[in-house]
Amino acid sequence: MTMPRIAIVGMGVSGLVALKTLKDFGFEPDAYERSNSIGGIWVYDHGTINESSCCYESLTTNSSALLTHLSGCPIPDVSPTVFPTHYQMTDYFNGIADNYLLRDNILFNTTVTNVRKSNDNQWKLTSSCNETQHITTKIYDYVWICTGVYNNPYIPDIPGIDSFVGSKIHSKYYRIPKPYENKNVIIVGSGNSAFDIATELSEVCNKVTMLSRQGKLALPVEMDGVPIDQIFNCRSYAYSKNRQGMAMKLCSKITKTLHEHGLPREMESLTINVIKKPEKFTEKLENNTINLKRIITNINGNTITFDDLSEETYDDIIFCTGFKQQFPFLSEDLVPTDPNHPNILLLMDHVLHPKYHNLSFLCHIDTYGPNIGIAEIQSLYVGSMIAGLIDFPSKEDVSKFLSLWNKIRSKFNARSKSFVDYVRYADELGAKLGYVSDEQENPVLLEDFSRSVRSKL
């Protein structure tokens, strides 16, 4: 068998996992990284604004160390119940790169500028060296897109936003609380980063207002010393007929407090966020250092008007409003987006291009599980196809999957990435790779899954 030529675009978490996994299969991919480091969003830039980073100084993972690692490679000297810091994560990623000799395959400071089809079902990839501007074009049999979803900040169009005279940034560029000391700050959005930043700023600001257009459930990051992800990512929870009821019960205390302070009760979809310091957040709600609002109707200078007709003045706006899909090196016809939701990719098994199965998009889904786990599951799955261990899906398989998935998605108002259940997704792809487990009560780990696949190599 001729060694397939494989390109990986991006050396963040998913790219690094993809590179290690493909090398485990015996392949030697070329990996392209536009910066001079690995780790993507976890690389803290100390305020110099590395475009690959979304990392503020106090950032920790949303998943515990037990689940946040490659199979067989736990994070050294970190307890399984700890939520690692960005420093620990970048040290871990660099250790993986060094221990498994991955750097030899990485082209650092190299930007992929174009990926297009060639005439023989291959891909023509053009890249540019950031230092010399030298342009190179190579032919590949497979291309894996691992550029992540945190590159192109989304800023909503708010009436009067251009008149605002204070600072306004996206959370991608937030780093430390010091510039906001003694100020009034409004945070647009109510996702995980919004809760993080609001809690941190409440220690130094005069007032913090957080916006939430719709209701949601809020969870503490741990309960009785057990990380919440180790509860959610068990089969006994994932396959429970009363899963939503169990989630609402776990969320009830904090969510009730949020409702009492202005969080809308109406939910367009079941949305759950993790609050890392719930006691501190609720304390600041009680003393009005943090307050909740729903919608901005107008901005005039420093005066912001809300849908309840109240008006308040603010010094700074931080947008925790998510990101838009961006693939500047692909033509529009190669990006399989949902016409009604352009931020959602319609992929076979959430990873393969539905028409060109030699083009993959890793980690373009949302889940309550660890992204590093999703990246390894997807890498093992597609890598097994390239290695000839399993077949690529047929047109009928793709049509059936996308039809079923569209029916599932219609039940919740997806506005961003496709949401999948981590445990069920791992089991679905695992079954295609010949892996089945009946373990119910413990968190689903990658070790057994990975061992089953790698035993066939």
C-alpha positions as CSV (number, residue, x, y, z in Angstrom):
1,M,0.0,0.0,0.0
2,T,1.3,3.4,-1.0
3,M,1.7,5.8,2.0
4,P,-1.2,8.3,1.7
5,R,-0.2,11.9,1.8
6,I,-2.1,13.7,4.6
7,A,-2.2,17.3,5.6
8,I,-3.4,18.7,8.9
9,V,-4.4,22.4,9.1
10,G,-3.9,23.8,12.6
11,M,-2.0,22.7,15.6
12,G,-4.4,23.5,18.4
13,V,-5.8,20.7,20.5
14,S,-7.6,18.9,17.7
15,G,-4.6,19.2,15.3
16,L,-2.1,17.9,17.9
17,V,-4.4,14.9,18.7
18,A,-4.9,14.2,15.0
19,L,-1.1,14.3,14.3
20,K,-0.3,11.9,17.2
21,T,-3.1,9.5,16.2
22,L,-2.2,9.4,12.5
23,K,1.4,8.8,13.4
24,D,0.2,5.9,15.6
25,F,-1.4,4.5,12.5
26,G,2.0,4.6,10.8
27,F,1.3,7.7,8.7
28,E,3.6,10.7,8.4
29,P,1.3,13.8,7.9
30,D,2.4,17.3,7.2
31,A,0.9,19.6,9.9
32,Y,0.6,23.3,9.2
33,E,0.5,25.9,12.0
34,R,0.4,29.7,11.4
35,S,1.9,30.6,14.8
36,N,5.2,29.5,16.3
37,S,3.6,27.3,19.0
38,I,1.2,24.5,19.6
39,G,-1.9,24.5,21.8
40,G,-4.1,27.0,19.9
41,I,-6.5,28.7,22.2
42,W,-4.7,27.5,25.3
43,V,-1.5,29.5,24.6
44,Y,-1.5,32.5,26.9
45,D,-0.1,35.5,25.1
46,H,0.4,37.8,28.1
47,G,-1.6,40.5,26.4
48,T,0.4,40.6,23.2
49,I,-2.8,39.2,21.4
50,N,-1.9,36.0,19.6
51,E,-4.7,35.6,17.1
52,S,-4.8,31.8,17.8
53,S,-5.4,32.4,21.5
54,C,-8.7,33.0,23.4
55,C,-7.0,32.6,26.8
56,Y,-7.4,34.9,29.7
57,E,-4.9,34.7,32.6
58,S,-7.3,32.9,35.0
59,L,-8.7,30.4,32.5
60,T,-9.1,26.8,33.5
61,T,-10.7,23.9,31.6
62,N,-14.4,23.2,31.9
63,S,-13.7,19.4,32.1
64,S,-11.8,17.6,34.8
65,A,-8.3,16.2,34.4
66,L,-9.8,12.6,34.5
67,L,-11.4,13.3,31.1
68,T,-9.1,16.0,29.7
69,H,-6.2,14.0,28.3
70,L,-5.2,11.7,25.5
71,S,-5.8,8.0,26.1
72,G,-2.9,6.5,28.0
73,C,-1.4,10.0,28.6
74,P,-2.8,11.5,31.8
75,I,-1.7,15.0,32.7
76,P,1.4,14.6,35.0
77,D,1.1,15.6,38.6
78,V,-2.6,16.7,38.3
79,S,-5.3,15.1,40.4
80,P,-8.2,13.6,38.3
81,T,-10.7,15.9,40.1
82,V,-8.8,19.1,39.2
83,F,-9.7,21.5,36.4
84,P,-6.3,22.2,34.8
85,T,-5.1,25.7,34.2
86,H,-4.0,26.9,30.8
87,Y,-0.4,26.7,31.9
88,Q,-0.8,23.1,32.8
89,M,-2.6,22.4,29.5
90,T,0.2,24.0,27.3
91,D,2.9,22.2,29.3
92,Y,0.9,19.0,28.7
93,F,0.6,19.6,24.9
94,N,4.3,20.5,24.6
95,G,5.2,17.3,26.5
96,I,3.1,15.2,24.1
97,A,4.8,16.9,21.1
98,D,8.2,16.2,22.5
99,N,7.6,12.7,23.9
100,Y,6.1,11.5,20.6
101,L,8.5,13.4,18.3
102,L,5.6,15.3,16.7
103,R,7.5,18.5,16.0
104,D,9.3,17.0,13.0
105,N,6.0,16.9,11.2
106,I,5.0,20.5,12.0
107,L,5.5,23.5,9.7
108,F,5.4,26.4,12.1
109,N,4.8,30.0,11.1
110,T,3.2,28.7,7.9
111,T,-0.3,29.8,6.9
112,V,-2.5,27.7,4.6
113,T,-3.9,30.1,2.0
114,N,-5.8,27.8,-0.3
115,V,-7.1,24.2,-0.4
116,R,-8.8,23.2,-3.6
117,K,-9.7,20.0,-5.5
118,S,-7.3,18.7,-8.1
119,N,-8.4,16.7,-11.1
120,D,-7.7,13.3,-9.6
121,N,-9.7,13.3,-6.4
122,Q,-6.8,14.8,-4.5
123,W,-6.2,18.2,-2.8
124,K,-3.9,21.0,-3.9
125,L,-2.8,22.8,-0.7
126,T,-1.0,26.2,-1.0
127,S,0.8,27.7,2.0
128,S,2.9,30.7,2.7
129,C,5.8,31.0,5.1
130,N,5.1,34.0,7.4
131,E,8.8,34.8,7.8
132,T,10.0,34.6,4.1
133,Q,6.6,34.8,2.3
134,H,7.8,31.8,0.3
135,I,4.7,30.1,-1.3
136,T,4.6,26.3,-1.6
137,T,1.9,24.1,-3.2
138,K,1.7,20.4,-2.4
139,I,-0.7,17.6,-3.4
140,Y,-2.4,15.5,-0.7
141,D,-4.8,12.5,-0.7
142,Y,-6.4,13.7,2.6
143,V,-6.9,17.0,4.3
144,W,-8.0,17.3,7.9
145,I,-9.2,20.8,9.0
146,C,-8.3,21.4,12.6
147,T,-8.5,25.1,12.8
148,G,-11.1,25.2,15.6
149,V,-14.1,27.4,16.0
150,Y,-12.6,30.3,18.0
151,N,-11.0,32.4,15.3
152,N,-13.7,34.7,14.0
153,P,-15.5,36.6,16.8
154,Y,-19.1,37.3,16.4
155,I,-20.3,40.9,17.4
156,P,-24.1,41.4,17.3
157,D,-25.5,44.5,15.6
158,I,-26.9,46.6,18.4
159,P,-28.7,49.9,17.7
160,G,-26.3,52.8,18.4
161,I,-23.2,50.6,19.0
162,D,-21.0,52.9,17.0
163,S,-21.8,55.8,19.3
164,F,-20.5,54.0,22.4
165,V,-17.5,56.1,23.7
166,G,-16.0,53.5,26.0
167,S,-13.9,50.5,25.1
168,K,-15.6,47.5,23.5
169,I,-13.9,44.1,22.9
170,H,-14.8,40.5,22.3
171,S,-14.0,38.0,25.0
172,K,-11.4,36.5,22.7
173,Y,-9.2,39.5,23.6
174,Y,-10.0,39.7,27.3
175,R,-6.9,38.9,29.4
176,I,-6.9,40.4,32.9
177,P,-9.3,42.4,35.1
178,K,-7.0,45.3,36.0
179,P,-8.0,47.6,33.1
180,Y,-11.6,47.5,34.4
181,E,-10.9,48.5,38.0
182,N,-13.7,50.7,39.5
183,K,-15.6,50.8,36.2
184,N,-19.1,49.8,35.1
185,V,-18.9,47.0,32.6
186,I,-21.6,45.3,30.6
187,I,-21.1,41.7,29.4
188,V,-23.1,40.8,26.4
189,G,-23.8,37.0,26.5
190,S,-24.3,34.4,29.2
191,G,-22.1,31.4,28.2
192,N,-19.4,29.8,30.2
193,S,-16.9,32.6,29.4
194,A,-19.4,35.3,30.4
195,F,-19.9,33.7,33.8
196,D,-16.1,33.4,34.2
197,I,-15.4,37.0,33.3
198,A,-18.4,38.5,35.2
199,T,-17.3,36.7,38.4
200,E,-13.7,37.8,38.0
201,L,-14.6,41.4,37.2
202,S,-17.0,41.7,40.1
203,E,-13.9,41.7,42.4
204,V,-12.6,44.9,40.9
205,C,-15.5,46.7,39.1
206,N,-18.0,49.1,40.5
207,K,-20.8,47.2,38.7
208,V,-21.0,44.3,36.2
209,T,-24.2,43.7,34.1
210,M,-24.5,40.4,32.2
211,L,-27.1,40.0,29.4
212,S,-29.0,36.8,28.7
213,R,-31.7,36.8,25.9
214,Q,-33.1,33.5,27.0
215,G,-33.3,31.2,30.0
216,K,-30.8,28.4,30.7
217,L,-29.7,26.0,33.3
218,A,-26.6,26.7,35.4
219,L,-24.5,24.0,37.0
220,P,-21.7,24.3,39.6
221,V,-18.4,22.9,38.2
222,E,-18.5,20.3,40.9
223,M,-21.0,18.8,43.4
224,D,-19.9,17.4,46.8
225,G,-16.4,17.3,45.5
226,V,-17.2,15.4,42.3
227,P,-16.6,17.2,39.0
228,I,-19.9,17.7,37.2
229,D,-18.5,16.3,33.9
230,Q,-17.8,13.0,35.7
231,I,-21.5,12.8,36.5
232,F,-22.8,13.8,33.1
233,N,-20.4,11.6,31.1
234,C,-21.6,8.3,32.5
235,R,-23.8,6.0,30.5
236,S,-26.3,5.8,33.4
237,Y,-26.9,9.5,32.8
238,A,-26.5,9.6,29.0
239,Y,-29.0,6.9,28.3
240,S,-31.5,7.7,31.1
241,K,-35.1,8.4,30.0
242,N,-35.2,11.1,32.6
243,R,-32.0,12.8,31.6
244,Q,-33.5,16.2,31.3
245,G,-35.2,15.9,34.7
246,M,-31.9,14.8,36.2
247,A,-30.1,17.8,34.7
248,M,-32.8,20.2,35.9
249,K,-32.5,18.8,39.4
250,L,-28.8,19.2,39.5
251,C,-29.2,22.8,38.2
252,S,-32.2,23.8,40.4
253,K,-30.4,25.7,43.2
254,I,-28.2,28.0,41.1
255,T,-30.8,28.4,38.3
256,K,-33.5,29.4,40.9
257,T,-31.1,32.1,42.2
258,L,-30.5,33.4,38.6
259,H,-34.2,33.5,38.0
260,E,-34.8,35.6,41.1
261,H,-32.3,38.1,39.8
262,G,-33.6,38.5,36.3
263,L,-32.6,35.5,34.2
264,P,-35.4,34.8,31.7
265,R,-37.3,31.6,32.4
266,E,-38.1,30.9,28.8
267,M,-35.7,28.5,27.1
268,E,-35.7,28.1,23.3
269,S,-33.5,25.0,23.8
270,L,-32.0,23.1,26.7
271,T,-28.9,25.1,27.4
272,I,-26.6,24.3,30.3
273,N,-23.7,26.4,31.5
274,V,-21.0,25.7,34.0
275,I,-20.3,28.2,36.8
276,K,-16.8,27.7,38.2
277,K,-17.3,29.9,41.3
278,P,-21.1,29.6,42.0
279,E,-20.9,30.9,45.6
280,K,-18.9,34.0,44.5
281,F,-21.3,34.6,41.6
282,T,-24.4,34.3,43.7
283,E,-22.9,36.5,46.4
284,K,-22.2,39.2,43.9
285,L,-25.8,38.9,42.6
286,E,-27.1,39.3,46.2
287,N,-25.1,42.5,46.8
288,N,-25.9,43.9,43.3
289,T,-22.3,44.0,42.1
290,I,-23.5,41.7,39.3
291,N,-26.9,42.2,37.9
292,L,-28.7,40.5,35.0
293,K,-30.5,42.1,32.1
294,R,-32.1,40.6,28.9
295,I,-31.7,42.8,25.8
296,I,-30.1,46.1,24.9
297,T,-32.5,48.2,22.8
298,N,-30.3,51.2,22.2
299,I,-26.9,52.7,23.0
300,N,-26.3,56.5,23.1
301,G,-22.8,57.4,24.1
302,N,-22.2,55.8,27.5
303,T,-26.0,55.4,28.1
304,I,-27.4,51.9,27.5
305,T,-31.2,51.3,27.3
306,F,-32.6,47.9,28.0
307,D,-35.9,46.2,27.0
308,D,-37.3,46.9,30.5
309,L,-36.9,50.6,29.6
310,S,-34.3,51.1,32.3
311,E,-31.2,53.2,31.4
312,E,-27.7,52.9,32.9
313,T,-24.2,54.2,32.0
314,Y,-21.2,52.0,31.3
315,D,-17.5,52.5,30.6
316,D,-16.8,49.2,28.8
317,I,-18.5,46.5,26.8
318,I,-17.2,42.9,26.6
319,F,-18.9,40.7,24.0
320,C,-19.1,37.0,25.1
321,T,-21.2,36.3,22.0
322,G,-19.4,33.3,20.4
323,F,-17.8,32.9,17.0
324,K,-18.6,32.5,13.4
325,Q,-17.3,29.7,11.2
326,Q,-14.4,30.8,9.1
327,F,-12.4,28.8,6.5
328,P,-10.6,31.5,4.4
329,F,-8.6,28.9,2.5
330,L,-11.7,27.0,1.3
331,S,-14.1,28.1,-1.4
332,E,-17.7,28.4,-0.3
333,D,-18.8,25.3,-2.2
334,L,-16.4,23.2,-0.1
335,V,-17.9,24.3,3.2
336,P,-21.0,22.1,3.8
337,T,-23.0,24.6,5.9
338,D,-26.7,24.4,6.8
339,P,-28.5,27.1,4.6
340,N,-30.6,28.1,7.6
341,H,-27.8,28.1,10.1
342,P,-24.5,29.1,8.4
343,N,-22.5,28.4,11.6
344,I,-23.4,24.7,11.5
345,L,-21.5,22.2,9.3
346,L,-23.5,19.3,7.9
347,L,-20.9,16.5,8.2
348,M,-21.2,12.7,8.0
349,D,-20.8,11.4,11.5
350,H,-20.0,15.1,12.4
351,V,-16.5,14.8,10.9
352,L,-16.5,13.8,7.2
353,H,-17.4,16.1,4.3
354,P,-20.7,14.6,3.0
355,K,-19.4,14.6,-0.6
356,Y,-15.6,14.4,-0.3
357,H,-14.7,11.9,2.3
358,N,-11.1,12.7,2.0
359,L,-11.8,16.1,3.6
360,S,-12.5,16.1,7.4
361,F,-13.4,18.8,9.9
362,L,-12.4,17.8,13.4
363,C,-14.2,19.2,16.6
364,H,-16.8,21.2,14.9
365,I,-19.5,20.1,17.3
366,D,-20.5,21.1,20.8
367,T,-20.7,18.8,23.8
368,Y,-20.5,18.6,27.5
369,G,-17.5,16.3,27.2
370,P,-13.9,17.3,26.6
371,N,-12.9,18.5,23.1
372,I,-9.7,16.5,23.4
373,G,-11.7,13.4,23.7
374,I,-13.9,14.3,20.7
375,A,-10.7,14.9,18.7
376,E,-9.2,11.5,19.5
377,I,-12.5,9.6,18.8
378,Q,-12.8,11.3,15.4
379,S,-9.1,10.8,14.6
380,L,-9.3,7.1,15.4
381,Y,-12.5,6.8,13.4
382,V,-11.3,8.6,10.2
383,G,-7.8,7.2,10.6
384,S,-9.2,3.7,10.6
385,M,-10.9,4.4,7.2
386,I,-7.6,5.6,5.7
387,A,-5.8,2.6,7.1
388,G,-8.4,0.3,5.5
389,L,-9.7,-1.1,8.8
390,I,-13.3,0.0,8.0
391,D,-15.0,1.3,4.9
392,F,-15.8,4.9,4.1
393,P,-19.5,5.5,4.3
394,S,-21.7,5.1,1.2
395,K,-23.9,7.8,-0.3
396,E,-26.9,6.0,1.2
397,D,-25.2,6.1,4.6
398,V,-24.6,9.8,4.3
399,S,-28.1,10.6,3.2
400,K,-29.6,8.5,6.0
401,F,-27.4,10.1,8.6
402,L,-28.0,13.7,7.6
403,S,-31.7,13.1,7.3
404,L,-31.8,11.7,10.8
405,W,-29.6,14.4,12.2
406,N,-31.8,17.2,10.7
407,K,-34.8,15.7,12.4
408,I,-32.9,15.7,15.7
409,R,-31.7,19.2,15.3
410,S,-35.2,20.5,14.5
411,K,-36.1,19.7,18.1
412,F,-33.8,22.4,19.4
413,N,-33.1,25.8,18.1
414,A,-29.4,25.3,17.1
415,R,-27.7,28.6,16.4
416,S,-24.1,27.7,16.5
417,K,-22.3,24.3,16.4
418,S,-24.2,21.0,16.3
419,F,-24.6,19.7,19.8
420,V,-24.0,16.0,20.5
421,D,-24.0,13.9,23.6
422,Y,-20.3,13.0,24.3
423,V,-21.1,9.5,25.6
424,R,-23.6,8.5,22.9
425,Y,-21.3,9.9,20.2
426,A,-18.3,7.9,21.5
427,D,-20.5,4.7,21.6
428,E,-21.8,5.3,18.1
429,L,-18.4,5.7,16.5
430,G,-17.0,3.0,18.8
431,A,-19.6,0.5,17.5
432,K,-18.5,1.2,13.9
433,L,-14.9,0.4,15.1
434,G,-16.0,-2.8,16.8
435,Y,-15.9,-1.4,20.4
436,V,-18.8,-2.0,22.8
437,S,-18.9,-1.4,26.5
438,D,-21.6,-2.0,29.1
439,E,-19.9,0.1,31.8
440,Q,-22.7,2.3,33.3
441,E,-21.7,4.1,36.4
442,N,-18.2,5.4,35.8
443,P,-17.3,8.2,33.4
444,V,-16.6,7.1,29.8
445,L,-12.9,7.2,29.3
446,L,-10.9,6.8,26.1
447,E,-8.5,4.2,27.3
448,D,-10.6,1.1,26.4
449,F,-12.0,2.7,23.3
450,S,-8.5,3.6,22.0
451,R,-7.0,0.3,23.1
452,S,-9.7,-1.6,21.1
453,V,-8.9,0.3,17.9
454,R,-5.2,0.3,18.3
455,S,-5.1,-3.5,18.8
456,K,-6.0,-3.8,15.1
457,L,-3.2,-1.7,13.8
